[in-house]
């Protein structure tokens, strides 16, 4: 995904990092989004603490869904294999 993203935009610094040990200073971001990814986290609390460490009075927006919700999700029509893997 990062390789594809880098091919689409060179104005963004695309990076791969461990959510439990982010390579950023404290209080450097004005916002963080997490989109359909928390199912990859081993534990939520340490990951969320690390995200809040790098936030500076910003917002942490989490977009997620349960496996039950994903079974009826509209993207299932476009990405059936991917949806089945996470359900």
MODELLER restraints for C-alpha pairs under 7 A, 6 or more apart:
rsr = mdl.restraints
at = mdl.atoms
rsr.add(forms.Gaussian(group=physical.xy_distance, feature=features.Distance(at['CA:2:A'], at['CA:14:A']), mean=6.68, stdev=0.5))
rsr.add(forms.Gaussian(group=physical.xy_distance, feature=features.Distance(at['CA:6:A'], at['CA:14:A']), mean=6.61, stdev=0.5))
rsr.add(forms.Gaussian(group=physical.xy_distance, feature=features.Distance(at['CA:19:A'], at['CA:47:A']), mean=5.51, stdev=0.5))
rsr.add(forms.Gaussian(group=physical.xy_distance, feature=features.Distance(at['CA:19:A'], at['CA:50:A']), mean=6.90, stdev=0.5))
rsr.add(forms.Gaussian(group=physical.xy_distance, feature=features.Distance(at['CA:20:A'], at['CA:46:A']), mean=6.19, stdev=0.5))
rsr.add(forms.Gaussian(group=physical.xy_distance, feature=features.Distance(at['CA:20:A'], at['CA:47:A']), mean=4.88, stdev=0.5))
rsr.add(forms.Gaussian(group=physical.xy_distance, feature=features.Distance(at['CA:20:A'], at['CA:50:A']), mean=5.96, stdev=0.5))
rsr.add(forms.Gaussian(group=physical.xy_distance, feature=features.Distance(at['CA:21:A'], at['CA:50:A']), mean=6.82, stdev=0.5))
rsr.add(forms.Gaussian(group=physical.xy_distance, feature=features.Distance(at['CA:22:A'], at['CA:50:A']), mean=6.93, stdev=0.5))
rsr.add(forms.Gaussian(group=physical.xy_distance, feature=features.Distance(at['CA:24:A'], at['CA:54:A']), mean=6.63, stdev=0.5))
rsr.add(forms.Gaussian(group=physical.xy_distance, feature=features.Distance(at['CA:25:A'], at['CA:54:A']), mean=6.31, stdev=0.5))
rsr.add(forms.Gaussian(group=physical.xy_distance, feature=features.Distance(at['CA:26:A'], at['CA:53:A']), mean=5.46, stdev=0.5))
rsr.add(forms.Gaussian(group=physical.xy_distance, feature=features.Distance(at['CA:26:A'], at['CA:54:A']), mean=4.50, stdev=0.5))
rsr.add(forms.Gaussian(group=physical.xy_distance, feature=features.Distance(at['CA:27:A'], at['CA:53:A']), mean=6.25, stdev=0.5))
rsr.add(forms.Gaussian(group=physical.xy_distance, feature=features.Distance(at['CA:27:A'], at['CA:54:A']), mean=4.45, stdev=0.5))
rsr.add(forms.Gaussian(group=physical.xy_distance, feature=features.Distance(at['CA:27:A'], at['CA:55:A']), mean=4.59, stdev=0.5))
rsr.add(forms.Gaussian(group=physical.xy_distance, feature=features.Distance(at['CA:27:A'], at['CA:56:A']), mean=4.07, stdev=0.5))
rsr.add(forms.Gaussian(group=physical.xy_distance, feature=features.Distance(at['CA:28:A'], at['CA:54:A']), mean=5.52, stdev=0.5))
rsr.add(forms.Gaussian(group=physical.xy_distance, feature=features.Distance(at['CA:28:A'], at['CA:55:A']), mean=5.91, stdev=0.5))
rsr.add(forms.Gaussian(group=physical.xy_distance, feature=features.Distance(at['CA:28:A'], at['CA:56:A']), mean=5.80, stdev=0.5))
rsr.add(forms.Gaussian(group=physical.xy_distance, feature=features.Distance(at['CA:29:A'], at['CA:54:A']), mean=6.06, stdev=0.5))
rsr.add(forms.Gaussian(group=physical.xy_distance, feature=features.Distance(at['CA:29:A'], at['CA:55:A']), mean=4.83, stdev=0.5))
rsr.add(forms.Gaussian(group=physical.xy_distance, feature=features.Distance(at['CA:29:A'], at['CA:56:A']), mean=5.64, stdev=0.5))
rsr.add(forms.Gaussian(group=physical.xy_distance, feature=features.Distance(at['CA:30:A'], at['CA:55:A']), mean=6.03, stdev=0.5))
rsr.add(forms.Gaussian(group=physical.xy_distance, feature=features.Distance(at['CA:30:A'], at['CA:56:A']), mean=5.60, stdev=0.5))
rsr.add(forms.Gaussian(group=physical.xy_distance, feature=features.Distance(at['CA:30:A'], at['CA:57:A']), mean=6.56, stdev=0.5))
rsr.add(forms.Gaussian(group=physical.xy_distance, feature=features.Distance(at['CA:30:A'], at['CA:58:A']), mean=4.42, stdev=0.5))
rsr.add(forms.Gaussian(group=physical.xy_distance, feature=features.Distance(at['CA:30:A'], at['CA:59:A']), mean=6.91, stdev=0.5))
rsr.add(forms.Gaussian(group=physical.xy_distance, feature=features.Distance(at['CA:31:A'], at['CA:55:A']), mean=6.50, stdev=0.5))
rsr.add(forms.Gaussian(group=physical.xy_distance, feature=features.Distance(at['CA:31:A'], at['CA:58:A']), mean=4.81, stdev=0.5))
rsr.add(forms.Gaussian(group=physical.xy_distance, feature=features.Distance(at['CA:31:A'], at['CA:59:A']), mean=4.84, stdev=0.5))
rsr.add(forms.Gaussian(group=physical.xy_distance, feature=features.Distance(at['CA:31:A'], at['CA:60:A']), mean=5.94, stdev=0.5))
rsr.add(forms.Gaussian(group=physical.xy_distance, feature=features.Distance(at['CA:32:A'], at['CA:59:A']), mean=6.36, stdev=0.5))
rsr.add(forms.Gaussian(group=physical.xy_distance, feature=features.Distance(at['CA:32:A'], at['CA:60:A']), mean=4.86, stdev=0.5))
rsr.add(forms.Gaussian(group=physical.xy_distance, feature=features.Distance(at['CA:32:A'], at['CA:61:A']), mean=6.30, stdev=0.5))
rsr.add(forms.Gaussian(group=physical.xy_distance, feature=features.Distance(at['CA:33:A'], at['CA:60:A']), mean=5.83, stdev=0.5))
rsr.add(forms.Gaussian(group=physical.xy_distance, feature=features.Distance(at['CA:33:A'], at['CA:61:A']), mean=4.76, stdev=0.5))
rsr.add(forms.Gaussian(group=physical.xy_distance, feature=features.Distance(at['CA:33:A'], at['CA:62:A']), mean=5.87, stdev=0.5))
rsr.add(forms.Gaussian(group=physical.xy_distance, feature=features.Distance(at['CA:34:A'], at['CA:61:A']), mean=6.31, stdev=0.5))
rsr.add(forms.Gaussian(group=physical.xy_distance, feature=features.Distance(at['CA:34:A'], at['CA:62:A']), mean=4.84, stdev=0.5))
rsr.add(forms.Gaussian(group=physical.xy_distance, feature=features.Distance(at['CA:34:A'], at['CA:63:A']), mean=6.12, stdev=0.5))
rsr.add(forms.Gaussian(group=physical.xy_distance, feature=features.Distance(at['CA:35:A'], at['CA:62:A']), mean=6.14, stdev=0.5))
rsr.add(forms.Gaussian(group=physical.xy_distance, feature=features.Distance(at['CA:35:A'], at['CA:63:A']), mean=4.82, stdev=0.5))
rsr.add(forms.Gaussian(group=physical.xy_distance, feature=features.Distance(at['CA:35:A'], at['CA:64:A']), mean=6.28, stdev=0.5))
rsr.add(forms.Gaussian(group=physical.xy_distance, feature=features.Distance(at['CA:36:A'], at['CA:63:A']), mean=5.90, stdev=0.5))
rsr.add(forms.Gaussian(group=physical.xy_distance, feature=features.Distance(at['CA:36:A'], at['CA:64:A']), mean=4.76, stdev=0.5))
rsr.add(forms.Gaussian(group=physical.xy_distance, feature=features.Distance(at['CA:67:A'], at['CA:86:A']), mean=6.95, stdev=0.5))
rsr.add(forms.Gaussian(group=physical.xy_distance, feature=features.Distance(at['CA:67:A'], at['CA:87:A']), mean=4.58, stdev=0.5))
rsr.add(forms.Gaussian(group=physical.xy_distance, feature=features.Distance(at['CA:70:A'], at['CA:83:A']), mean=6.82, stdev=0.5))
rsr.add(forms.Gaussian(group=physical.xy_distance, feature=features.Distance(at['CA:70:A'], at['CA:87:A']), mean=6.75, stdev=0.5))
rsr.add(forms.Gaussian(group=physical.xy_distance, feature=features.Distance(at['CA:76:A'], at['CA:83:A']), mean=5.85, stdev=0.5))
